[in-house]
Amino acid sequence: MVQLYLKQEGAPTILISSVSSLGSAGALLGSLFWGRIADRSSRKLLLVLCGLGITLGVGLLIPLPVDSIVLTSAFVRLFMNTGFAAVSMAIVSSASATARRAKNLSYITSSRSMGFGIGSLASGFVLEYLGFRNAFVVMALLPMIGTSLLALLPGEPRPKPAERRPTLRIMRSAGLADLYASTMLRQLGITGTFSLLYVYMDGLGIAPGIMGTVSALNTLTQVGALVVFGSVADRIGRRRVFMFGFALSATIPLLVAFASNAAGMAAAYVTLGISFSSLYIGSTAHIGDRVPRDRQGTMLGLYETSRGLGGFIGPIVAGAIAPALGFFGMFLTMAAISGLGFAVMVTRRLIVRRVA
């Protein structure tokens, strides 16, 4: 909705792509902030604060504001949404035994994907029938309703003070540096690709309702795929699962580059759903296995930080090179960057094997 609203207002391409960048900046800072305090504060209270913050972020769009407020809204929404994700993942991971961690994480992630999928599916039609202002009103009410349901959560014991160990030291000792770096590169390529995709689809003559339906295939695919990969990761290991996700991610910008209609875009979105599911579940379960329980909020937050950093840089790069290279050249560049993330993981694995 936001991309189409800005296009209607005559915003330049670089500003439209900057919405994704500001949102990713919010995710970047939010993951650092919320992940750290999730190990020290009431996680239920943090979820409530994040839910109310998401409502506020969407509510800023209701008056159909100027560009600067739209960018502020993107930052607030993602800052709070990343906190909601990091805190909820920390709750589940800390309460899970190793043998079931991936499966348990898949349930909470799948429920989040279901919400994103239904939202994407409905948003195009809501926009067509209600217009921008009323559509933003509807979208602001939904997180408010979700926040009220948090009252059903049981109480929790007061968290114990986490052991004071530097985050970078934990990351190195757990062997997570390559995972975070590769995740950043993957997210750079994927977010860069999708930061202008609605504008690109509009140029192909795809209607907003069809855009919403096609984009919903990503998160609707995740609903089932996350649960499947959660079970698989508990059986065959985390690394095989997330390596598959890295490899598949490099193909997504290529699918978009050669797509000329809604069917081609649908294939790209389904592939995105499968790649994200395997990558995210395998990675988060791997992190949960490698770090102490009292630091899982911090380290899962740092994982979201790596995603946010790539998501911040990607749309800026895409918006800068699209006018010079065209959409096709921009998509190919994003594919190369995503492929580099997979190459980092492969190279690291080969080095570890050789040393061993």
C-alpha positions as CSV (number, residue, x, y, z in Angstrom):
1,M,0.0,0.0,0.0
2,V,2.8,2.4,0.9
3,Q,4.7,2.0,-2.3
4,L,1.5,2.6,-4.4
5,Y,0.5,5.6,-2.2
6,L,3.9,7.2,-2.8
7,K,3.8,6.5,-6.5
8,Q,0.3,8.2,-6.7
9,E,1.8,11.2,-4.9
10,G,4.6,11.4,-7.6
11,A,7.5,10.4,-5.3
12,P,10.8,9.6,-7.0
13,T,12.0,6.0,-7.2
14,I,14.8,6.5,-4.7
15,L,12.3,7.8,-2.1
16,I,9.9,4.8,-2.7
17,S,12.8,2.4,-2.2
18,S,13.9,4.4,0.9
19,V,10.7,3.2,2.7
20,S,12.1,-0.2,2.8
21,S,15.5,1.2,3.9
22,L,14.0,3.2,6.8
23,G,11.9,0.2,7.8
24,S,15.0,-2.0,7.8
25,A,16.8,0.7,9.8
26,G,14.1,0.4,12.3
27,A,14.5,-3.4,12.3
28,L,18.2,-3.0,12.7
29,L,18.0,-0.8,15.8
30,G,14.9,-2.6,17.1
31,S,16.6,-6.0,17.0
32,L,19.6,-4.6,19.0
33,F,17.4,-2.9,21.5
34,W,14.6,-5.4,22.1
35,G,16.9,-8.5,21.9
36,R,19.1,-7.2,24.7
37,I,16.3,-6.1,27.1
38,A,14.4,-9.3,26.4
39,D,16.9,-11.1,28.6
40,R,16.4,-8.6,31.5
41,S,12.7,-7.6,31.5
42,S,9.2,-9.0,31.5
43,R,8.8,-10.4,28.0
44,K,5.0,-10.3,28.2
45,L,5.2,-6.5,28.9
46,L,7.6,-6.1,26.0
47,L,5.2,-7.8,23.6
48,V,2.4,-5.4,24.7
49,L,4.6,-2.3,24.1
50,C,5.6,-3.6,20.7
51,G,2.0,-4.3,19.7
52,L,0.9,-0.8,20.7
53,G,3.9,0.6,18.8
54,I,2.9,-1.2,15.6
55,T,-0.6,0.3,15.9
56,L,0.9,3.8,16.3
57,G,3.2,3.3,13.3
58,V,0.3,2.3,11.0
59,G,-1.9,5.0,12.5
60,L,0.5,7.7,11.3
61,L,-0.5,6.9,7.7
62,I,-4.3,7.5,8.2
63,P,-4.1,11.3,7.5
64,L,-2.4,10.5,4.2
65,P,0.7,12.4,5.3
66,V,3.7,13.9,3.6
67,D,6.7,11.8,2.6
68,S,8.7,12.4,5.8
69,I,5.9,11.0,7.9
70,V,5.5,8.0,5.7
71,L,9.2,7.3,6.2
72,T,8.8,7.8,10.0
73,S,5.9,5.3,10.0
74,A,8.1,2.7,8.2
75,F,10.8,3.1,10.8
76,V,8.4,2.9,13.8
77,R,6.5,-0.1,12.4
78,L,9.6,-2.2,11.7
79,F,11.3,-1.1,15.0
80,M,8.3,-2.4,16.9
81,N,7.6,-5.4,14.8
82,T,11.2,-6.7,15.0
83,G,10.9,-6.4,18.8
84,F,7.7,-8.5,18.7
85,A,9.4,-11.2,16.6
86,A,12.7,-11.2,18.7
87,V,10.9,-11.4,22.1
88,S,8.4,-14.1,21.0
89,M,11.2,-16.2,19.5
90,A,13.2,-15.8,22.7
91,I,10.3,-17.0,24.8
92,V,9.8,-20.1,22.7
93,S,13.5,-20.9,22.3
94,S,14.3,-20.6,26.0
95,A,11.4,-22.9,26.9
96,S,12.3,-25.6,24.3
97,A,14.4,-28.7,24.6
98,T,17.1,-29.1,21.9
99,A,15.3,-32.0,20.2
100,R,12.1,-29.9,19.7
101,R,13.5,-26.4,19.4
102,A,13.2,-26.1,15.6
103,K,9.7,-27.5,15.5
104,N,8.5,-25.2,18.4
105,L,10.1,-22.1,16.7
106,S,8.4,-23.1,13.5
107,Y,4.9,-22.8,15.1
108,I,5.4,-19.2,16.3
109,T,7.1,-18.2,13.0
110,S,4.3,-19.9,11.0
111,S,1.6,-18.0,12.8
112,R,3.4,-14.8,12.0
113,S,3.7,-15.7,8.4
114,M,0.0,-16.6,8.3
115,G,-0.8,-13.0,9.4
116,F,1.5,-11.5,6.8
117,G,0.0,-13.8,4.2
118,I,-3.6,-12.9,5.0
119,G,-2.6,-9.2,5.2
120,S,-0.9,-9.3,1.8
121,L,-3.8,-11.2,0.2
122,A,-6.4,-8.8,1.6
123,S,-4.5,-5.5,1.3
124,G,-4.9,-5.1,-2.5
125,F,-8.6,-5.7,-2.4
126,V,-9.1,-3.5,0.7
127,L,-7.2,-0.7,-1.1
128,E,-9.3,-1.0,-4.3
129,Y,-12.6,-0.9,-2.3
130,L,-11.8,1.5,0.5
131,G,-9.1,3.8,-0.8
132,F,-5.8,4.6,1.0
133,R,-7.2,6.4,4.1
134,N,-9.8,3.7,5.1
135,A,-7.4,0.9,4.2
136,F,-4.8,2.3,6.6
137,V,-7.6,2.6,9.3
138,V,-8.3,-1.1,8.9
139,M,-4.6,-2.0,9.1
140,A,-4.1,0.0,12.3
141,L,-7.0,-1.8,14.1
142,L,-5.6,-5.3,13.5
143,P,-2.4,-5.0,15.7
144,M,-4.5,-3.3,18.4
145,I,-6.8,-6.4,18.5
146,G,-3.8,-8.7,18.5
147,T,-2.2,-6.8,21.4
148,S,-5.4,-7.2,23.5
149,L,-5.1,-11.0,23.1
150,L,-1.8,-10.9,25.0
151,A,-3.8,-10.6,28.2
152,L,-4.4,-14.4,27.8
153,L,-0.7,-15.2,28.2
154,P,0.2,-16.6,31.6
155,G,2.4,-14.8,34.0
156,E,6.2,-15.4,34.0
157,P,8.9,-15.5,36.6
158,R,11.2,-12.5,36.9
159,P,14.2,-13.1,34.6
160,K,17.5,-13.7,36.2
161,P,20.3,-11.3,35.4
162,A,22.2,-12.5,32.3
163,E,25.9,-13.4,32.6
164,R,27.9,-10.4,31.5
165,R,29.8,-11.8,28.5
166,P,30.5,-9.6,25.5
167,T,28.1,-10.3,22.6
168,L,31.0,-10.5,20.1
169,R,32.8,-13.0,22.2
170,I,29.7,-15.2,22.4
171,M,29.3,-14.9,18.6
172,R,32.9,-16.0,18.0
173,S,32.8,-18.8,20.5
174,A,29.6,-20.2,19.1
175,G,30.9,-19.9,15.5
176,L,28.1,-17.7,14.3
177,A,30.0,-14.9,12.5
178,D,29.7,-16.4,9.1
179,L,26.0,-17.1,9.5
180,Y,25.3,-13.4,10.4
181,A,27.5,-12.1,7.6
182,S,25.8,-14.4,5.0
183,T,22.4,-13.5,6.3
184,M,23.2,-9.9,5.8
185,L,24.2,-10.4,2.2
186,R,21.2,-12.6,1.5
187,Q,18.8,-10.0,2.9
188,L,20.5,-7.2,1.0
189,G,19.8,-9.0,-2.3
190,I,16.3,-10.0,-1.5
191,T,15.2,-6.7,0.1
192,G,16.7,-4.8,-2.8
193,T,14.8,-6.9,-5.2
194,F,11.5,-6.4,-3.5
195,S,11.8,-2.8,-2.6
196,L,10.7,-1.7,-6.0
197,L,8.8,-4.8,-7.1
198,Y,5.3,-3.3,-6.8
199,V,6.3,-0.4,-8.9
200,Y,7.8,-2.9,-11.4
201,M,4.6,-5.0,-11.4
202,D,2.5,-1.8,-11.9
203,G,4.6,-1.1,-15.0
204,L,3.8,-4.6,-16.3
205,G,0.1,-3.7,-15.9
206,I,-0.6,-6.0,-13.0
207,A,-3.6,-4.7,-10.9
208,P,-3.2,-4.0,-7.2
209,G,-5.6,-6.8,-6.2
210,I,-3.5,-9.3,-8.2
211,M,-0.3,-7.8,-6.7
212,G,-1.7,-8.5,-3.2
213,T,-2.7,-12.1,-4.1
214,V,0.7,-12.9,-5.7
215,S,2.7,-11.4,-2.8
216,A,0.6,-13.3,-0.3
217,L,2.0,-16.6,-1.8
218,N,5.3,-15.9,-0.1
219,T,3.9,-15.9,3.5
220,L,1.1,-18.4,2.8
221,T,3.8,-20.8,1.5
222,Q,5.8,-20.2,4.7
223,V,2.8,-21.3,6.9
224,G,3.3,-24.9,5.9
225,A,6.9,-24.8,4.9
226,L,8.1,-23.5,8.3
227,V,6.4,-26.4,10.1
228,V,7.9,-28.9,7.6
229,F,11.4,-27.5,7.9
230,G,11.1,-27.3,11.7
231,S,10.6,-31.1,11.8
232,V,13.3,-31.7,9.2
233,A,15.8,-29.5,11.1
234,D,15.3,-31.5,14.3
235,R,15.9,-34.7,12.4
236,I,18.8,-34.1,9.9
237,G,20.4,-31.0,11.5
238,R,20.2,-27.3,11.2
239,R,23.0,-26.6,8.8
240,R,21.6,-28.7,5.9
241,V,18.3,-26.9,6.2
242,F,19.6,-23.3,6.3
243,M,22.2,-24.0,3.5
244,F,19.4,-25.0,1.3
245,G,17.7,-21.7,2.1
246,F,20.8,-19.7,1.2
247,A,21.2,-21.6,-2.2
248,L,17.6,-21.1,-3.1
249,S,17.6,-17.4,-2.2
250,A,20.1,-16.6,-5.0
251,T,17.6,-17.8,-7.6
252,I,14.8,-15.5,-6.5
253,P,16.0,-12.2,-8.2
254,L,16.6,-14.2,-11.4
255,L,13.0,-15.5,-11.4
256,V,11.8,-11.9,-11.0
257,A,14.1,-10.6,-13.7
258,F,12.7,-13.0,-16.3
259,A,9.1,-12.8,-15.1
260,S,6.8,-10.9,-17.5
261,N,3.4,-11.5,-15.9
262,A,1.7,-12.4,-12.6
263,A,2.4,-16.1,-13.0
264,G,6.1,-15.5,-13.2
265,M,5.9,-13.3,-10.1
266,A,3.9,-16.0,-8.3
267,A,6.8,-18.5,-8.9
268,A,9.2,-16.0,-7.4
269,Y,7.1,-15.4,-4.3
270,V,6.6,-19.1,-3.7
271,T,10.3,-19.7,-4.0
272,L,10.9,-16.9,-1.5
273,G,8.5,-18.5,0.9
274,I,10.4,-21.8,0.7
275,S,13.8,-20.3,1.0
276,F,12.9,-18.1,3.9
277,S,11.3,-21.0,5.8
278,S,14.4,-23.2,5.5
279,L,16.8,-20.4,6.2
280,Y,15.0,-18.8,9.1
281,I,14.1,-22.0,11.0
282,G,17.5,-23.7,10.5
283,S,19.4,-20.5,11.5
284,T,17.3,-19.6,14.6
285,A,17.4,-23.2,15.9
286,H,21.1,-23.3,15.3
287,I,21.6,-20.1,17.3
288,G,19.4,-21.5,20.1
289,D,21.6,-24.7,20.2
290,R,24.8,-22.7,20.4
291,V,24.2,-20.0,23.0
292,P,23.2,-20.0,26.7
293,R,19.5,-19.7,27.5
294,D,20.0,-16.5,29.3
295,R,21.5,-14.8,26.2
296,Q,19.2,-16.2,23.6
297,G,17.2,-12.9,23.4
298,T,20.4,-11.0,22.7
299,M,21.8,-13.4,20.1
300,L,18.5,-13.9,18.3
301,G,18.2,-10.1,18.3
302,L,21.6,-9.9,16.7
303,Y,20.5,-12.3,14.0
304,E,17.6,-9.9,13.3
305,T,20.1,-7.2,13.2
306,S,22.1,-8.9,10.4
307,R,18.8,-9.2,8.5
308,G,18.0,-5.5,9.2
309,L,21.4,-4.3,8.1
310,G,21.1,-6.1,4.8
311,G,17.5,-4.8,4.5
312,F,18.7,-1.3,5.1
313,I,21.4,-1.3,2.5
314,G,19.6,-3.4,-0.2
315,P,16.9,-0.9,-1.1
316,I,19.4,2.0,-1.2
317,V,21.6,0.1,-3.7
318,A,18.5,-1.0,-5.7
319,G,17.1,2.5,-5.9
320,A,20.5,3.9,-6.9
321,I,21.3,1.4,-9.7
322,A,17.9,0.9,-11.1
323,P,17.9,4.3,-13.1
324,A,21.3,3.4,-14.6
325,L,21.0,-0.4,-15.2
326,G,17.2,-0.7,-15.5
327,F,15.1,-3.1,-13.5
328,F,16.7,-6.1,-15.3
329,G,20.2,-5.1,-14.5
330,M,19.2,-4.3,-10.9
331,F,17.7,-7.7,-10.4
332,L,20.8,-9.4,-11.8
333,T,23.0,-7.4,-9.3
334,M,20.7,-8.5,-6.4
335,A,21.0,-12.1,-7.5
336,A,24.8,-11.9,-7.5
337,I,24.8,-10.4,-4.0
338,S,22.5,-13.1,-2.6
339,G,24.7,-15.7,-4.2
340,L,27.7,-14.2,-2.4
341,G,25.9,-15.0,0.9
342,F,25.7,-18.6,-0.1
343,A,29.4,-18.6,-1.2
344,V,30.5,-17.3,2.2
345,M,28.8,-20.2,4.0
346,V,30.3,-22.8,1.6
347,T,33.8,-21.3,1.9
348,R,33.6,-21.2,5.7
349,R,32.4,-24.9,5.7
350,L,35.3,-26.0,3.5
351,I,37.8,-24.1,5.7
352,V,36.4,-25.8,8.8
353,R,36.6,-29.2,7.2
354,R,40.2,-28.7,6.1
355,V,41.3,-27.5,9.5
356,A,39.5,-30.4,11.1
